[in-house]
């Protein structure tokens, strides 16, 4: 079974959210078998910055759904969307 790299766009619910702390909580929330290879940041608007973690997951049924759900449950997260995805 191969692996997939998915870059997700995680929007915090406020510009006041500590992004370093949020990034750590996202890493802690990952389901088994998933890992973050890197995290970029993107200025959105009005001081709001999105986190763009690239997550490596096994290529299996369900895709990024488990990661998206775990990230969405993290305190301080407004939304989670898949930005890019591809096999590695």
N, C-alpha and C positions, 0 to 999 in steps of 0.2 A: 504494500500500500504506500502511495506517495504522500507528499506533504503539500500544503497550500499556504501561501503567504497572502494575508488579507490586511489591507490598511483600512482601519476604521476611523471615522471622524467622531470624536467624543466631545460634545458641547457641554460645558459646565453651566449650571443654572444661574450663575452670577459672575461678574468680573472680579468679585471679591474672593472667589474660591482659590485657595492655595494650590497651584498647579503641581508643585512637587509632591505635596501630600496626596492629591488626587491621583497622580501617576502611581504612587506606591500602593494606594488602595485598589487601583485597577489591576496591578500585578498580583496582589494578594487574592483577588477575586477569580482569577483564571481557573477554568475547569481543568481537570487532569488531562495531561497530554498536550496542552497549549502553552506557548511561551511567547513573550514579547521580545522581538529581536532589536527593535529601536523605537523611539518615540520622537516625533517631530512636533512642532507647534506652529499654528497658523493664526495670524491676527485676523479676526472676523470683523468687528465693528465696535465702536464705543468702549474700547478697553477690553472687550471679550476676546479670549484666546482659546482656540480649540486644540485639543490634544489629538495627534494622529499616530496612535500606536500601530506598528506592523506586527501582527500576530501570526506565528507559525502553528498550524494545526494539522492533524492527520486528515487526509483526503477521504472522507467517509460521508455517509448519508447525514443530512442535517447541516452540513457545511459550517457556517459561522454562527448559526443560531444560538448555540450554547454560550459562546463568548459574548455575543450581543446581549443576551439576557443577563449574564453575570455582570457585565459592565453597566447595564441599565439599572440594576439594583444597588449600585454603589451610591452612597450619599453624596450629593453635590452634582450628580449627572442629570442634565436636562434631556439629552437625546444621544442615540448611538446609530450611526449609519455606516454601511460599507462604502468606502471610497474607491478602493481598487482591490482586485483579487486575481491571483494567478498561481499556477503550479510552479513548484521549485524542484 
